[in-house]
């Protein structure tokens, strides 16, 4: 349930309310919005049957949340969440563009990708150090060495870093170099991993699982939020359907649906969502038109030599062309792209 606090409530009253709820066995998340402070209380609502919380000093209203996901729902927070990562805002009027290679292969490669991507709208540098691949014989990433290259390239061009965390045992070293922790599609329901990143302060980029429903997706985010971390960025990256012409089916309908029921920002990944270079540009435009708060695009200086996902990676020149068109659509729907 959500406890809405009166605007004139004192700090002492809020402390009294939270202590009362904790004594009833509730797990709390206090959110201070622009106009209201609200308290999300997770627990057995039967515990309040003979305890009228609404009569406590400072309480304006008590609202039950009927959806299975509580903290990430718009019932809990009416206004959109905007996540600030070292000055880069995700979820606001300005589109957040995350660009870079699927995996880091050398410092020279990630440096060039960062240079070109940052020159045209990208404020977030993406790149994999640990790669969960379907085949054990495919390139699995460079590991910790790649994290050093990624951080160095991002710092040189004033970017923040997002990279995938695949194993709870790597959380310390990945957190040392990354600004945003990515949970990939294969790990969307790896609940131990979700709980670990939920205990961190760093923002989390959560990708939708290959066969996950919107409800599954939001419940996975709820696992993170329930551990205390509400700095969650959702990412639609395509789901598995009967279609074989594309790698996945990019479900853009989930963007307006999620934005109607959740306060979390959501971006789209047309590279993994389609697996085909010819689709990346058109689906980027469609995602922005559908209301996405940003894009994640694979950019590689030389895709034909890439060790992973070369077929769905844009060259820097192709990326520039896509971004030119994205700027037009963004303007048409009241958004802007960083310069």
Protein Blocks (a to p, Z undefined) as FASTA:
>chain_A
ZZdddfkbcfklmmmmmmmmmmnopacdddddfkbccdddeddfklmmmmcfklpghiab
dcddfbfblklpmklpmbacdddeehiaghiabdcddeddfbdfbfklmmmmmmmmmmno
pabdcddfbdcdfblkbcebjbjmlmmmmmmmmmmnopacddddfbfklmmmmmmmpmbd
cddfklmmmmklmmmmmmpmbdcdddddfkbcfklmmmmmmmmmmnopacbcdddebiad
fbfkbmbdcdfklmmmmmmmpcbdcdddfklmnopaklmmmmmmmmmmnopabdcddddf
blmlpcghklmcccfklmmmmmmmmmmmmmmnopacdZZ
